[in-house]
Amino acid sequence: MDFNLPEEIQILKDTVRRFVDKELIPLEHEYRHDSETAMPEHLLKPLQEKTKAMGLWMLDVPAEYGGAGLGLLPRCVIHEEIARAASLPFRGLELFGPEVRPVLFHCNEEQKERFLKPVLRGEIKFCFAQTEPDAGSDPANMRTRAVQDGDWFIINGTKRFITGAGRADYTQLMAVTDPEKKARGGITCFAVDLKSSGVVLERQWPTMMGEAPWQILFDNVRVPRANVIGPIGGGFSLAQKWIGEGRIRGHGARPVGIARRALDMMIEYSKVRVTFGRPLADRQAIQFMIADSAMELHAVRNVVYECAWRVDRDEDVRDLSYMVKVMATEMASRVIDRAIQIHGGLGLMKELPLEWWYRQIRSTRITEGANEVLRWRLGQNLIRARH
């Protein structure tokens, strides 16, 4: 059994690491993303030109559409490395090209011309609308309804905490088309023009992370049957597959990268900070914090890599993805907290990235399924498997 990354992925990892060290970490002194707005063009465009020149463009887009067509493991390795820098948006990252919601790859040929290809060209943007006031970690109980009326669907409901809605042209909306079936064939995916009559961006919700996602009201919104993405009733499975991969990459690999940088920072600072005549690095309490962080980081990184590797082999990783999300987000929270403690008062300052990571990582224990819900689901699945 070989625990080393394949040579080509290790080379990719080293290449991205050098890019992060040279281009992204120095940018922290100039820019820290703390709003709902996109990264400024004068900063983003030069970085995009460099990633494109490196061949890191549209990472998960199939080669037939001009993308790199990378599997999940190499994408996790890339996101682990770029997460070491605090100069990029935590959500809605466009460093590697337009953000393409994978659900769009399930468009039919006509829809690809109207939706997928314009997204790839950067002409239109999509957001993703699933969460509701009473359906967050339990999306199967969403209440937004889509009732068919000939060649149209009439949609009514409210979506909440929708990232990027204010900058989007369309939303990939999940709505109930069969209340009896719900998640088992009763939820459908629609491409909804946000300029449609009856669509109201009601308000934003400012967060501790600096972002302000939107609440969207759909009041008798007419959506053509031609805007159904995938089969009627097939929306829930499409969304869950995308969210599952997001848990591994965004809530697994990214916390690993952040924790690695935080660990590096605490080690370096402990060597130069002198208290009572000796470096912090000589103190057993500090050594224990560093050792605990290194052990937890090593274990979680291996779980993330294994899960991504199994996805690329088309294996069922539902339970393993739950483990990844819970373990990675909680590990990173502990490591960042220790790093702040070792830095003392300096760790609380906005001059360092620690406080920004602390706020961002805290959100990941709630988003994409609260950790308590994933533990509950994992426990249920493990118990059922023994029957």
Secondary structure, DSSP 8 states (H G I E B T S, - for coil): ---S--HHHHHHHHHHHHHIIIIITGGGGT----SSS---HHHHHHHHHHHHHTT-SSTTS-GGGTS----HHHHHHHHHHHTT-SSS-SSS--TTSS---GGGGG--HHHIIIIIHHHHTTS--EEEE--BTTBSS-GGG---EEEEETTEEEEEEEEEEETTGGG-SEEEEEEES-TTTTTTT-EEEEEEETTSTTEEEEEE---TTS---EEEEEEEEEEEGGGEESSTTBHHHHHHHHHHHHHHIIIIIHHHHHHHHHHHHHHHHHHH-EETTEEGGG-HHHHHHHHHHHHHHHHHHHHHHHHHHHHHTT---HHHHHHHHHHHHHHHHHHHHHHHHHHGGGGGSTTSSHHHHHHHHHHHTTTTS-HHHHHHHHHHHHHHHT-
